[in-house]
Amino acid sequence: MFIDTHLHLEKRWLKDDAHRQLAIDDINKNKIITWAVTSDIPAYKKTLEYAKQSKYIFPCFGVLPWYAHEYVDRFDEIAKLCEEAIMLGEIGLDEKYAKEKACIPHQKPMFKIFLKEAEKNNKIMNLHFRGKERESFEIIKSYKIKKPIFHGYSGDIDLMKELNDEGYYYTIGQRYNQERLLLIPDDLLLLEIDVLPTENFKVPSEVFLDMLERYAKIKKITPEELEAINQKNVLRLIGDDPNLSEMKKLIQ
């Protein structure tokens, strides 16, 4: 069994409905536990519908920082959806790749809504930080957050030791930096697809297997050993969460 801790099924990244259906069918056929992250409210509501087609798809509620300015008058709605969601993501801070500079002043206030919910109900957070890793790290430490995941961490290598000391998790995707990969302790490593290819489309099981083989070779272990590490870490993350008991049953 594969466990993908970060996959976008939403139209923003998977525009072809036929490809999406092939992906969902493949998830069902190969029993791939899939954390379906989202980037805004419409995407989350759509993903809830996609999840009805598969007991292996677990929706996460998130609003990417790039769209913070679009939700300034809807923070109450975001807080309510945070409370209802079983996991949170993709969320965070990002000035580096923000196309609309109007989002920047609103990123932190929106992010803090998610942090408060994660602190209150001990929820998993799939986090997107680009160019603000140090500041983001300090913000997270100011909350009692137990389950943060740094999605595709691309910040300074020097900061990784501090992340490791805090016990924060990392996800690695299809093109992760080899040097950083080797600095991630096995007990903090998670695997993700993130986005399925739009050209030369491949279903999740094919993408995941390619990724396993590539990174296992770098780590000088077998693909099976790498996925066992991933599964063990996922079980540790979800073990005390009653809202994720069905996921736990599927894995075990």
C-alpha positions in Angstrom: 0.0 0.0 0.0 1.2 3.5 -0.9 0.5 6.6 1.2 0.5 9.9 -0.6 0.5 12.7 2.0 0.0 15.6 -0.5 -1.9 15.5 -3.8 -4.0 18.1 -5.6 -7.1 16.7 -7.3 -8.5 20.1 -7.9 -9.0 21.8 -11.3 -6.3 24.4 -10.7 -3.7 21.7 -11.2 -5.6 18.8 -12.7 -7.7 20.5 -15.3 -8.7 17.4 -17.3 -11.7 15.7 -15.8 -10.9 12.5 -17.6 -7.4 12.5 -16.0 -8.9 13.2 -12.6 -11.3 10.2 -13.0 -8.4 8.0 -14.0 -6.5 9.2 -10.9 -9.4 8.4 -8.6 -9.9 5.0 -10.3 -6.2 4.2 -9.8 -6.3 5.3 -6.2 -9.2 2.8 -5.6 -7.6 0.0 -7.6 -4.2 0.3 -5.9 -5.6 1.3 -2.5 -3.5 4.4 -2.2 -4.2 6.4 0.9 -4.3 9.9 -0.4 -4.3 13.2 1.5 -6.1 15.5 -1.0 -4.9 19.0 -0.2 -6.7 22.1 -1.4 -5.9 25.7 -2.3 -9.1 27.5 -1.7 -12.7 27.0 -0.6 -14.2 26.0 -3.9 -11.4 23.4 -4.4 -12.1 22.0 -0.9 -15.8 21.6 -1.6 -15.1 19.9 -4.9 -12.6 17.6 -3.2 -15.2 16.6 -0.6 -17.2 15.4 -3.6 -14.3 13.5 -5.1 -13.8 11.8 -1.8 -17.2 10.3 -2.0 -15.9 8.1 -4.8 -13.1 6.6 -2.7 -12.6 5.5 0.9 -8.9 6.1 0.3 -9.2 9.9 -0.3 -9.0 12.1 2.7 -9.7 15.8 2.0 -7.6 18.5 3.7 -8.9 22.1 3.9 -6.5 24.8 2.9 -6.2 28.2 1.3 -2.9 28.9 -0.2 -1.3 32.3 0.8 -1.4 33.5 -2.8 -5.2 33.9 -2.4 -5.3 35.5 1.1 -6.6 38.8 -0.3 -9.6 37.1 -1.8 -10.8 35.9 1.6 -10.3 39.0 3.8 -14.1 39.2 4.3 -14.5 35.5 4.8 -12.2 34.7 7.7 -15.1 33.5 9.8 -16.0 31.1 7.1 -12.4 29.9 6.9 -12.4 29.4 10.7 -15.6 27.3 10.5 -14.2 25.1 7.7 -11.0 24.7 9.6 -13.0 23.3 12.6 -14.9 20.9 10.4 -11.9 19.6 8.4 -10.1 16.4 9.4 -6.7 17.9 8.3 -5.4 21.3 7.2 -3.5 22.2 4.1 -2.1 23.5 1.9 -1.5 26.6 3.9 1.4 28.9 4.9 3.3 32.0 3.8 4.8 32.9 0.4 5.9 36.3 -0.8 8.5 34.8 -3.2 6.0 33.4 -5.7 3.0 35.6 -5.0 1.7 36.9 -8.4 -0.7 39.3 -6.7 1.2 41.5 -4.2 -2.2 42.4 -2.6 -2.2 39.0 -0.9 1.0 39.7 1.2 -0.5 41.8 4.0 -3.3 39.2 4.6 -1.2 36.1 4.6 -0.3 36.0 8.3 -3.7 36.9 9.6 -5.2 34.1 7.5 -2.5 31.6 8.5 -3.1 32.3 12.2 -6.7 31.1 11.8 -5.3 27.7 10.7 -2.7 27.7 13.5 -5.3 28.3 16.2 -7.4 25.4 15.0 -4.4 23.1 14.7 -3.4 24.1 18.2 -6.9 23.7 19.6 -7.7 20.3 18.1 -4.2 18.9 17.4 -4.7 18.7 13.6 -2.2 17.8 11.0 -1.0 20.8 8.9 0.4 20.6 5.4 2.5 23.7 5.1 3.7 25.8 2.2 6.6 28.2 2.9 8.6 29.9 0.1 11.1 32.6 1.0 9.8 32.9 4.6 11.1 29.7 6.2 12.8 31.3 9.2 9.9 33.6 10.0 7.4 30.8 9.5 9.4 28.5 11.8 9.3 31.1 14.5 5.6 31.7 14.1 4.9 27.9 14.3 7.0 27.6 17.5 4.9 30.3 19.1 1.9 28.0 19.0 1.5 24.5 20.5 1.5 22.8 17.2 2.4 19.1 17.3 1.9 18.0 13.7 3.3 20.5 11.2 4.5 19.1 7.9 6.9 21.2 5.8 5.8 20.5 2.2 8.7 20.4 -0.2 11.0 22.3 2.1 13.3 24.5 0.0 14.7 26.9 2.5 18.2 27.2 4.0 19.9 24.0 4.9 21.2 25.5 8.2 17.5 25.8 9.4 16.9 22.1 8.8 18.8 21.1 12.0 16.4 23.3 14.0 13.4 21.8 12.2 14.8 18.3 13.0 15.3 19.2 16.7 11.6 20.3 16.9 10.5 17.0 15.3 8.8 18.7 12.4 8.0 16.5 9.4 8.9 17.0 5.7 7.3 15.8 2.5 9.4 15.1 -0.5 7.9 15.0 -4.0 8.8 14.1 -7.5 11.9 16.4 -7.9 13.3 16.9 -4.4 16.8 18.2 -3.7 19.2 15.3 -3.0 21.3 17.2 -0.5 18.2 18.2 1.6 16.8 14.6 1.3 19.9 13.2 2.9 19.5 15.6 5.8 16.0 14.5 6.7 15.9 11.9 9.5 14.0 8.8 8.6 11.5 9.3 11.4 10.5 12.7 9.9 10.2 11.7 6.2 6.9 11.6 4.3 6.2 11.0 0.6 4.0 13.1 -1.7 3.1 13.4 -5.3 1.8 17.0 -5.1 0.7 17.5 -8.7 0.2 14.8 -11.4 1.8 15.5 -14.7 -0.5 17.3 -17.2 1.6 16.3 -20.2 2.4 12.6 -20.6 -0.1 12.0 -17.8 0.6 9.1 -15.4 -1.8 7.8 -12.7 -0.7 8.1 -9.1 0.5 4.6 -8.7 3.0 5.0 -11.5 4.2 8.4 -10.3 4.6 7.1 -6.8 6.5 4.0 -7.8 8.9 6.1 -9.9 9.5 8.4 -7.0 10.1 5.5 -4.6 12.7 3.9 -6.8 14.5 7.2 -7.4 14.8 8.2 -3.7 15.4 4.7 -2.4 18.5 4.6 -4.7 19.7 7.9 -3.2 19.2 6.6 0.4 20.7 3.2 -0.5 17.7 1.3 0.6 14.9 -0.6 -1.2 11.7 1.1 -2.4 9.8 -1.2 0.0 11.9 0.0 2.9 11.3 3.6 1.9 7.6 3.1 1.8 7.7 1.3 5.1 9.4 4.4 6.6 6.6 6.6 5.1 3.9 4.3 6.5 5.4 4.2 10.0 5.6 8.0 10.1 2.0 8.4 8.9 0.8 6.0 11.6 2.6 8.0 14.2 1.0 11.2 13.0 -2.5 9.9 12.8 -2.4 7.5 15.7 -4.1 9.7 18.4 -6.6 11.4 16.1 -10.2 9.9 16.3 -11.1 11.7 13.1 -8.5 9.6 11.2 -9.4 6.2 12.7 -10.7 5.0 9.3 -7.4 5.8 7.7 -5.6 4.0 10.5 -7.7 0.9 9.9 -7.0 1.0 6.2 -3.2 1.1 6.7 -3.2 -1.6 9.4 
